[in-house]
Amino acid sequence: MERETTNIQVELISTESIGPQAMHLAPEGTTEVVSSYTHGIIRTQLGVFALCSEGVGSDSPITDENRYPIDLYANGERDGTRYIGMVPIATANLTQANLEGLLTGEMVELGLFIRAHNSRLETNFRSWVRAITLASPRN
């Protein structure tokens, strides 16, 4: 099924600078600490909302008190075998200012940003369309 195109733009953020800050928490053999998802923000009249490429995110605007969590995973090599972290070793809890400091300048339409794979992702996409439409009333 093809998704409808929306006028909702997601501003992409880069998490590359966050992972290295958690490297001291990683197990031996870790070569990188990363987020497993792409993240972005959507600006509305009610504030800035954040979400990942799975369509999971904040149900209210990001503020100093209501921070956006980004889980970080340790990837590396042990005994000649490469591994990918399955459990987060840390969580970065970011404010709106933190998120804005990570913006890449790239924007992507919401339907292209949220992965398309199964009914859960479609439900997440439709939930965001509904939520952002309500948060951005027309004058």
RALIN-V402828 format. One record per residue. N is the residue number from 0. RES is the residue in one letter. OMEGA is omega in radians with two decimals (* if undefined). Layout:
n=N res=RES omega=OMEGA
n=N res=RES omega=OMEGA
This chain:
n=0 res=M omega=3.13
n=1 res=E omega=3.10
n=2 res=R omega=3.03
n=3 res=E omega=3.06
n=4 res=T omega=3.12
n=5 res=T omega=3.02
n=6 res=N omega=-3.11
n=7 res=I omega=-3.12
n=8 res=Q omega=3.08
n=9 res=V omega=3.06
n=10 res=E omega=-3.06
n=11 res=L omega=3.03
n=12 res=I omega=3.09
n=13 res=S omega=3.11
n=14 res=T omega=-3.08
n=15 res=E omega=-3.10
n=16 res=S omega=-3.10
n=17 res=I omega=-3.07
n=18 res=G omega=-3.12
n=19 res=P omega=3.13
n=20 res=Q omega=-3.14
n=21 res=A omega=-3.08
n=22 res=M omega=-3.14
n=23 res=H omega=3.12
n=24 res=L omega=-3.01
n=25 res=A omega=3.10
n=26 res=P omega=3.10
n=27 res=E omega=-3.12
n=28 res=G omega=-3.13
n=29 res=T omega=3.10
n=30 res=T omega=3.11
n=31 res=E omega=3.02
n=32 res=V omega=-2.99
n=33 res=V omega=2.91
n=34 res=S omega=-3.13
n=35 res=S omega=-3.05
n=36 res=Y omega=2.94
n=37 res=T omega=-3.11
n=38 res=H omega=3.11
n=39 res=G omega=3.11
n=40 res=I omega=3.04
n=41 res=I omega=3.13
n=42 res=R omega=3.10
n=43 res=T omega=3.07
n=44 res=Q omega=3.13
n=45 res=L omega=-3.13
n=46 res=G omega=-3.10
n=47 res=V omega=3.07
n=48 res=F omega=3.13
n=49 res=A omega=3.14
n=50 res=L omega=3.08
n=51 res=C omega=-3.08
n=52 res=S omega=2.99
n=53 res=E omega=-3.10
n=54 res=G omega=3.12
n=55 res=V omega=-3.13
n=56 res=G omega=-3.04
n=57 res=S omega=3.09
n=58 res=D omega=3.05
n=59 res=S omega=-3.08
n=60 res=P omega=3.10
n=61 res=I omega=3.12
n=62 res=T omega=3.06
n=63 res=D omega=-3.14
n=64 res=E omega=-3.14
n=65 res=N omega=-3.05
n=66 res=R omega=3.12
n=67 res=Y omega=-3.13
n=68 res=P omega=3.02
n=69 res=I omega=3.12
n=70 res=D omega=-3.13
n=71 res=L omega=-3.05
n=72 res=Y omega=3.12
n=73 res=A omega=3.04
n=74 res=N omega=-3.14
n=75 res=G omega=-3.11
n=76 res=E omega=3.12
n=77 res=R omega=3.13
n=78 res=D omega=3.10
n=79 res=G omega=-3.14
n=80 res=T omega=3.11
n=81 res=R omega=3.09
n=82 res=Y omega=3.08
n=83 res=I omega=-3.12
n=84 res=G omega=3.14
n=85 res=M omega=-3.12
n=86 res=V omega=-3.13
n=87 res=P omega=3.05
n=88 res=I omega=3.14
n=89 res=A omega=3.05
n=90 res=T omega=3.03
n=91 res=A omega=3.13
n=92 res=N omega=-2.94
n=93 res=L omega=3.06
n=94 res=T omega=3.08
n=95 res=Q omega=3.13
n=96 res=A omega=3.09
n=97 res=N omega=-3.12
n=98 res=L omega=-3.13
n=99 res=E omega=3.09
n=100 res=G omega=-3.13
n=101 res=L omega=-3.11
n=102 res=L omega=-3.13
n=103 res=T omega=-3.04
n=104 res=G omega=3.14
n=105 res=E omega=3.09
n=106 res=M omega=-3.12
n=107 res=V omega=3.09
n=108 res=E omega=-3.04
n=109 res=L omega=-3.12
n=110 res=G omega=3.07
n=111 res=L omega=-3.11
n=112 res=F omega=-3.14
n=113 res=I omega=-3.13
n=114 res=R omega=3.07
n=115 res=A omega=-3.09
n=116 res=H omega=-3.06
n=117 res=N omega=-3.07
n=118 res=S omega=3.11
n=119 res=R omega=3.14
n=120 res=L omega=3.08
n=121 res=E omega=3.09
n=122 res=T omega=3.10
n=123 res=N omega=3.12
n=124 res=F omega=-3.11
n=125 res=R omega=3.09
n=126 res=S omega=3.11
n=127 res=W omega=3.10
n=128 res=V omega=3.13
n=129 res=R omega=-3.09
n=130 res=A omega=-3.11
n=131 res=I omega=3.07
n=132 res=T omega=3.11
n=133 res=L omega=-3.11
n=134 res=A omega=-3.11
n=135 res=S omega=-3.10
n=136 res=P omega=3.09
n=137 res=R omega=3.12
n=138 res=N omega=*
